[in-house]
Amino acid sequence: MRCSLLLLASLVMVAGVRAQDEDLLKLLGEEETGPVYTNAAFKTTRVINGHSVENTAHGVLDFKIGHRFGPANGGAREAYGLDGATVRLGLDYGVTDRLMIGIGRSSYQKTIDGFVKYKFLRQCDEGCGTPVTLALVGASSLTTLQADQVPWFSPGREDFFTHRLSYAWTLIVGRKLSESVTLQLNPGVVHRNLVERVTDGNDVFHVSGAGRVKLSKRVAFNAEYFHALRDRQPDFRNSLSVGFDVETGGHVFQLHFTNSAGMFERAYITETTGDWARSFDDPAKGAGFQFGFNISRVFTVHEPRKKPV
């Protein structure tokens, strides 16, 4: 009996020592963390119209409301643009921390758009030598207007489904320079299956950029510019937008001024007609800038499975 008690006590002591060792190893493992990636380069996944280097987190659904009023040079009769409205409703989802997908519907030409965004390189604060974040965005849009309402349809032209499609690819190269400043370059191309004139060209390449300056814990100033590399048509302008991000808990409000009515790639890169220079001119000369806002509200659909230590 005495031998049995001694054997049992020995086993308990060994098990206790082993458990302590395992707990110590776990603590050591937690201290030996991997690379520390840069975060919060922007407050949301959009700068204003275009994508930022940020992604929706794994398992998170982001409901976005985009709203653009009419041109501010509409005068008092149009309440300086407040009477008009272009709206986009969108849902973005984080499949992983690197991969996100999204879909949206715009009142602008009654367009449905979707995209896939993959962050294949992430800037590190420590643990690796990656100085920038690289992301690739592939997007597509479908116009659902009646054939006689589509601006570039000529009378008598047959209405094929493929004519209504456009595609866009954008490479985002971003770097958070400091806690307050982030810059990114967004070169890319927009392909339109059908254009109004042969001289327009189906492919429009662009060299674009964006930036953010953090003004306080919850407020940041953003700006973006899309420069299309193509023969300039008389009514075409490059997209320029400036504004402020305001974070309030689970919401991010983006208040901005832009000369683009549309909120998907084909619209704001190839179809912008607003001109900042004539923003206070007679509206008969053409549209100027517009006031607008984006609202982002995130919901956690499911908690990602924790990696074993």
PyMOL commands that set and color helices and strands:
alter all, ss='L'
color gray80, all
select helices_A, chain A and resi 2-31+72-74+76-81+108-110+147-149+161-164+198-200+265-270+276-278+283-285
alter helices_A, ss='H'
color red, helices_A
select strands_A, chain A and resi 36-37+60-71+85-94+99-106+111-121+124-126+133-143+165-176+181-185+188-192+203-214+219-229+239-248+251-258+290-300
alter strands_A, ss='S'
color yellow, strands_A
deselect
rebuild
show_as cartoon
